[in-house]
């Protein structure tokens, strides 16, 4: 039976690479596995193992949809090596090489920002994985999120441009947008590019459609709080500012909401931090309530417990779920949203808007006012009208 190999695992595995399959008795998340499904052989990443180990979930790195539930008996083996242009390459060496090159780019940025005394925080990306995981990741990290303030954004821009990064065009549904709270920079390094997402506000709501963010609690006050709650970690003898553990837990749940509760890797990381770190849950609960983020955190907590059986203190759960309506909304989202699948950019934008209207603590009057805002009508109504809600075709 021929292996059905397309571009779903590019650039890790290219279409002309020869895959070497090894039998194995143990599997871990992020292993590349070969499995049989509907008379096809497929090589995809293992993204989830159920706590009972009775099923797995796999997905191509470039696919929006997962392959669904896979029985362990369907797995034929895992891929540790590939052959490319006659050379045998170990996948772990690709991960190590890419992460090392990526880290060196971040160190240059880190050093320059420190020298200029620019305030910034690494919100997510390789530095956090290295700190909490204590090893290089078994996946490709191509981007990092850096938070700064608006007054420093021009200085950060000059630093990034000086290192060969190019600012990407800011558009909203293919329309030019100059008010975005996120600016993306790309450096075309070979064989893997490096992407920096510069955030002028925490990435919680919409980064480009600002009017709808009025349904969110104040992100400006939260940003000020983030800069007061950092910790310094050491990587390659350099000091990297990241959020302290309690603040990071809250931010990761909010960032999960920002991505419509999609992404097994996001849930897995939150699960790992919770299970391996000492956390002051009273502080997490107090901060969540202080900034009125309870509605946005609860669905992520519910999804995490459902899929990963993550241990969370009863006191934290009771404190952050005081009302039946909140619990009902969290249960509904857990039931109807799969963390393993996502949609097109337009579909996810509409879904994020629906979730924001559902979860926002704002009054019905405020929600109605935002719904009929000119900017909302301009961008969302044509999109909703033109969308055909069908699953995109996965490339094997």
C-alpha positions as CSV (number, residue, x, y, z in Angstrom):
1,X,0.0,0.0,0.0
2,X,1.4,3.4,-1.0
3,X,2.0,6.2,1.5
4,X,-0.4,9.1,0.7
5,X,2.1,11.9,1.0
6,X,1.4,15.5,0.1
7,X,2.3,18.9,1.6
8,X,0.5,18.5,4.9
9,X,3.8,18.0,6.8
10,X,5.9,20.5,4.9
11,X,8.5,21.9,5.6
12,X,9.3,19.1,8.1
13,X,8.6,16.4,5.5
14,X,8.6,17.4,1.9
15,X,6.6,15.6,-0.9
16,X,9.7,13.9,-2.4
17,X,11.1,12.7,1.0
18,X,11.3,9.0,1.7
19,X,9.8,8.2,5.0
20,X,11.5,5.5,7.2
21,X,8.9,3.8,9.4
22,X,10.0,2.1,12.7
23,X,7.7,-0.1,14.7
24,X,7.2,1.1,18.3
25,X,5.4,0.0,21.5
26,X,5.3,3.5,23.0
27,X,3.9,6.7,21.5
28,X,4.1,10.3,22.7
29,X,2.5,13.5,21.6
30,X,4.3,15.1,18.7
31,X,5.6,11.8,17.3
32,X,5.1,11.5,13.5
33,X,3.2,8.3,13.0
34,X,2.1,6.3,10.0
35,X,-1.4,4.9,10.2
36,X,-3.9,3.2,8.0
37,X,-7.2,4.9,7.3
38,X,-9.8,4.1,4.6
39,X,-7.3,2.1,2.6
40,X,-4.7,4.9,2.8
41,X,-1.4,5.2,4.5
42,X,-0.9,8.6,6.1
43,X,2.1,10.1,8.0
44,X,0.9,12.9,10.4
45,X,1.7,14.3,13.8
46,X,0.2,12.8,16.9
47,X,-1.4,15.7,18.7
48,X,-3.5,14.0,21.4
49,X,-3.6,10.8,23.4
50,X,-6.8,10.2,25.4
51,X,-6.2,9.7,29.2
52,X,-7.6,6.2,28.8
53,X,-5.3,5.6,25.8
54,X,-8.1,4.0,23.8
55,X,-7.9,6.6,21.0
56,X,-5.4,9.1,19.5
57,X,-5.8,12.2,17.3
58,X,-3.5,13.0,14.5
59,X,-3.2,16.0,12.2
60,X,-1.1,17.3,9.4
61,X,0.9,20.3,10.4
62,X,-0.6,22.4,7.6
63,X,-4.2,21.0,7.8
64,X,-7.1,22.8,9.4
65,X,-8.9,19.6,10.3
66,X,-7.6,16.6,12.3
67,X,-7.8,13.0,11.0
68,X,-10.4,12.3,13.7
69,X,-10.1,9.5,16.3
70,X,-7.5,6.9,15.5
71,X,-7.3,3.5,17.3
72,X,-3.9,2.4,18.5
73,X,-4.2,-0.7,16.3
74,X,-4.3,1.6,13.2
75,X,-0.8,2.9,14.0
76,X,1.8,1.0,11.9
77,X,4.9,2.8,13.4
78,X,6.5,6.2,13.8
79,X,8.9,8.2,11.8
80,X,12.3,9.0,13.3
81,X,14.2,9.4,10.0
82,X,13.6,10.6,6.5
83,X,15.7,10.3,3.3
84,X,16.1,13.6,1.4
85,X,18.2,13.8,-1.8
86,X,19.9,10.5,-0.8
87,X,20.8,11.7,2.7
88,X,19.3,10.2,5.8
89,X,18.1,12.9,8.2
90,X,16.9,12.4,11.8
91,X,13.8,14.4,12.6
92,X,15.1,15.3,16.1
93,X,18.1,17.0,14.4
94,X,15.8,19.1,12.3
95,X,13.9,20.2,15.4
96,X,17.2,21.0,17.2
97,X,18.7,22.8,14.2
98,X,15.6,24.9,13.7
99,X,15.1,25.8,17.4
100,X,18.8,26.7,17.8
101,X,18.7,29.0,14.8
102,X,15.4,30.5,16.0
103,X,16.8,31.1,19.5
104,X,19.8,32.9,18.1
105,X,17.5,35.3,16.3
106,X,15.6,35.9,19.5
107,X,18.8,36.4,21.5
108,X,19.9,39.2,19.1
109,X,16.5,40.9,19.5
110,X,16.6,40.4,23.2
111,X,20.0,41.9,23.5
112,X,19.1,45.0,21.3
113,X,15.9,45.7,23.2
114,X,17.7,45.4,26.6
115,X,20.5,47.8,25.4
116,X,17.8,50.4,24.4
117,X,15.9,49.9,27.7
118,X,12.7,49.1,25.8
119,X,9.9,47.5,27.9
120,X,8.8,44.1,26.4
121,X,7.6,40.6,27.4
122,X,7.9,37.3,25.6
123,X,4.3,36.2,25.8
124,X,4.7,32.8,24.1
125,X,7.1,30.9,21.8
126,X,10.3,29.0,22.2
127,X,11.7,30.8,25.3
128,X,8.7,29.6,27.3
129,X,8.9,26.1,26.0
130,X,12.6,25.9,26.8
131,X,12.0,27.2,30.3
132,X,9.1,25.1,31.3
133,X,9.9,22.0,29.2
134,X,13.7,22.1,29.9
135,X,14.4,20.7,26.4
136,X,14.0,21.6,22.7
137,X,10.5,21.0,21.4
138,X,9.6,18.1,19.1
139,X,7.9,20.5,16.7
140,X,8.8,23.5,14.6
141,X,8.5,26.9,16.4
142,X,8.4,29.5,13.7
143,X,7.0,32.5,15.6
144,X,7.2,34.3,18.9
145,X,4.8,36.8,20.5
146,X,6.4,40.0,22.0
147,X,4.3,42.5,23.9
148,X,5.5,46.1,24.1
149,X,3.7,49.5,24.4
150,X,2.6,51.8,21.7
151,X,5.2,54.5,22.6
152,X,8.0,51.9,22.1
153,X,6.7,50.3,18.9
154,X,8.7,52.5,16.6
155,X,11.9,51.6,18.4
156,X,11.1,47.9,18.3
157,X,10.3,48.2,14.6
158,X,13.8,49.7,13.9
159,X,15.4,46.9,15.9
160,X,13.6,44.2,13.9
161,X,14.2,45.9,10.6
162,X,17.9,46.2,11.4
163,X,18.1,42.4,11.8
164,X,16.5,41.8,8.4
165,X,12.9,41.4,9.4
166,X,10.3,42.8,7.1
167,X,7.0,44.2,8.3
168,X,4.0,42.3,6.8
169,X,1.0,44.2,5.4
170,X,-1.8,44.8,7.8
171,X,-5.2,43.9,6.3
172,X,-8.6,43.0,7.6
173,X,-10.5,40.7,5.2
174,X,-8.2,41.9,2.4
175,X,-8.8,45.6,3.3
176,X,-5.9,47.8,4.5
177,X,-5.9,48.3,8.2
178,X,-3.5,50.7,10.1
179,X,-5.0,50.4,13.6
180,X,-4.0,46.8,14.2
181,X,-2.7,45.9,17.7
182,X,-0.6,43.2,16.2
183,X,2.2,43.8,13.7
184,X,3.9,40.7,12.1
185,X,7.5,40.6,10.9
186,X,9.1,38.0,8.7
187,X,12.7,37.1,8.2
188,X,13.3,34.7,5.3
189,X,16.0,32.6,6.9
190,X,16.8,29.2,5.3
191,X,15.5,26.6,5.5
192,X,13.0,27.9,8.0
193,X,11.7,31.5,8.3
194,X,11.4,33.4,11.6
195,X,8.2,35.3,12.4
196,X,7.8,37.9,15.2
197,X,4.3,39.0,16.2
198,X,4.6,42.3,17.9
199,X,1.6,43.0,20.2
200,X,0.7,46.5,21.3
201,X,-2.0,45.1,23.5
202,X,-2.5,41.5,24.9
203,X,-3.8,39.2,22.2
204,X,-7.3,38.5,23.6
205,X,-9.9,39.9,21.3
206,X,-9.6,41.1,17.7
207,X,-6.2,42.5,16.8
208,X,-7.5,44.4,13.8
209,X,-11.3,45.0,14.2
210,X,-11.0,47.3,17.2
211,X,-14.7,48.5,17.5
212,X,-15.9,45.0,18.6
213,X,-13.3,44.9,21.3
214,X,-15.5,47.3,23.3
215,X,-17.3,44.1,24.4
216,X,-14.1,43.0,26.2
217,X,-13.0,44.2,29.6
218,X,-10.2,46.7,29.5
219,X,-7.1,45.2,27.9
220,X,-5.1,48.4,28.5
221,X,-5.4,48.0,32.2
222,X,-4.6,44.4,31.9
223,X,-1.5,45.2,29.8
224,X,-0.2,47.5,32.6
225,X,-0.8,44.6,35.0
226,X,1.2,42.2,32.8
227,X,4.3,44.5,32.9
228,X,4.2,44.5,36.7
229,X,4.0,40.7,36.9
230,X,7.0,39.3,35.0
231,X,9.8,36.9,35.9
232,X,13.2,36.7,34.3
233,X,14.4,33.4,32.9
234,X,17.9,32.6,31.7
235,X,18.5,31.1,28.2
236,X,22.0,30.8,26.8
237,X,23.2,33.3,29.5
238,X,20.7,35.9,28.4
239,X,17.8,37.2,30.5
240,X,14.4,36.9,29.0
241,X,11.3,38.6,30.5
242,X,8.2,36.4,30.6
243,X,5.0,36.5,32.7
244,X,5.2,35.0,36.2
245,X,3.5,31.7,36.5
246,X,0.1,32.8,37.9
247,X,-0.3,35.6,35.3
248,X,0.9,33.3,32.5
249,X,-1.8,30.7,33.4
250,X,-4.5,33.4,33.1
251,X,-3.0,34.8,29.9
252,X,-2.7,31.4,28.3
253,X,-6.4,30.7,28.9
254,X,-7.3,34.1,27.4
255,X,-5.1,33.4,24.4
256,X,-6.9,30.1,24.0
257,X,-10.1,32.0,23.9
258,X,-8.5,34.4,21.3
259,X,-8.0,31.3,19.1
260,X,-11.6,30.1,19.6
261,X,-10.4,27.4,22.0
262,X,-8.6,25.6,19.1
263,X,-5.1,24.1,19.3
264,X,-4.1,20.9,21.1
265,X,-0.6,22.2,21.5
266,X,-2.0,25.2,23.4
267,X,-4.0,23.0,25.8
268,X,-1.0,20.6,26.2
269,X,1.2,23.4,27.2
270,X,-1.2,24.8,29.8
271,X,-1.7,21.3,31.1
272,X,2.1,20.8,31.4
273,X,2.6,24.1,33.2
274,X,-0.2,23.4,35.7
275,X,1.0,19.8,36.4
276,X,4.7,20.8,36.8
277,X,4.6,24.2,38.5
278,X,3.6,25.4,42.0
279,X,0.8,27.8,41.4
280,X,-1.0,30.2,43.7
281,X,-4.5,29.5,42.5
282,X,-6.0,32.2,44.8
283,X,-4.0,34.8,42.9
284,X,-5.1,33.3,39.5
285,X,-8.8,33.5,40.6
286,X,-8.5,37.0,42.1
287,X,-6.8,38.4,39.0
288,X,-9.4,36.7,36.7
289,X,-12.2,38.3,38.7
290,X,-10.4,41.7,39.1
291,X,-10.3,42.1,35.3
292,X,-13.7,40.6,34.7
293,X,-12.3,37.8,32.5
294,X,-14.2,34.9,34.1
295,X,-16.5,34.3,31.2
296,X,-13.5,34.0,28.8
297,X,-11.5,31.7,31.0
298,X,-14.2,29.2,32.0
299,X,-14.7,27.5,28.6
300,X,-10.9,26.9,28.3
301,X,-10.9,25.4,31.9
302,X,-13.8,23.2,30.9
303,X,-12.2,22.0,27.7
304,X,-8.8,21.4,29.5
305,X,-10.5,19.2,32.2
306,X,-12.6,17.3,29.6
307,X,-9.7,16.3,27.3
308,X,-6.7,16.3,29.7
309,X,-8.2,15.6,33.1
310,X,-6.0,18.5,34.4
311,X,-6.2,18.7,38.2
312,X,-7.5,22.1,39.3
313,X,-8.3,23.0,42.9
314,X,-12.0,22.9,43.9
315,X,-11.7,26.3,45.5
316,X,-10.5,27.8,42.2
317,X,-13.4,26.2,40.3
318,X,-16.0,27.3,42.8
319,X,-14.6,30.9,42.9
320,X,-14.6,31.3,39.1
321,X,-17.9,29.6,38.4
322,X,-20.4,31.4,40.6
323,X,-23.4,31.4,38.2
324,X,-25.3,28.6,36.5
325,X,-25.4,30.6,33.2
326,X,-21.6,30.7,33.1
327,X,-21.3,26.9,33.7
328,X,-23.9,26.2,31.0
329,X,-22.1,28.4,28.4
330,X,-18.8,26.6,29.2
331,X,-20.4,23.2,28.9
332,X,-22.0,24.1,25.6
333,X,-18.7,25.4,24.1
334,X,-16.9,22.2,25.3
335,X,-19.5,20.1,23.6
336,X,-19.7,21.9,20.3
337,X,-16.1,23.1,19.7
338,X,-13.3,20.7,19.0
339,X,-9.8,21.8,20.0
340,X,-8.4,19.7,17.2
341,X,-10.1,21.4,14.3
342,X,-10.2,24.9,13.0
343,X,-11.7,26.8,10.0
344,X,-10.6,29.3,7.4
345,X,-9.5,32.7,8.4
346,X,-13.0,34.1,7.6
347,X,-14.8,31.3,9.4
348,X,-12.7,31.8,12.5
349,X,-13.3,35.5,12.5
350,X,-17.0,35.0,12.4
351,X,-16.7,32.3,15.1
352,X,-14.7,34.7,17.3
353,X,-17.3,37.4,17.0
354,X,-20.1,35.0,18.0
355,X,-18.1,33.8,21.0
356,X,-17.4,37.4,22.0
357,X,-21.1,38.3,21.9
358,X,-22.0,35.1,23.8
359,X,-19.3,35.5,26.5
360,X,-19.1,39.3,26.9
361,X,-20.3,40.6,30.3
362,X,-21.6,43.8,28.5
363,X,-25.2,44.7,28.6
364,X,-27.7,43.6,25.8
365,X,-28.0,47.3,24.8
366,X,-24.2,47.6,24.4
367,X,-24.1,44.4,22.4
368,X,-26.8,45.6,20.1
369,X,-25.0,48.9,19.6
370,X,-21.8,47.1,18.6
371,X,-23.7,44.7,16.4
372,X,-25.0,47.5,14.2
373,X,-21.7,49.5,14.2
374,X,-20.8,50.5,10.7
375,X,-17.4,48.8,10.9
376,X,-19.0,45.5,12.0
377,X,-21.5,45.6,9.2
378,X,-18.9,46.5,6.7
379,X,-16.6,43.6,7.5
380,X,-18.8,40.8,8.9
381,X,-22.1,40.8,7.0
382,X,-20.5,40.3,3.5
383,X,-18.3,37.6,5.0
384,X,-21.2,35.8,6.6
385,X,-23.2,36.1,3.4
386,X,-20.5,34.6,1.3
387,X,-19.3,31.8,3.6
388,X,-20.0,28.3,2.7
389,X,-19.6,26.3,6.0
390,X,-18.0,23.2,4.8
391,X,-14.8,21.5,5.9
392,X,-11.7,22.4,3.9
393,X,-10.1,19.5,2.2
394,X,-7.0,18.2,4.0
395,X,-3.9,17.6,2.0
396,X,-2.3,14.3,3.1
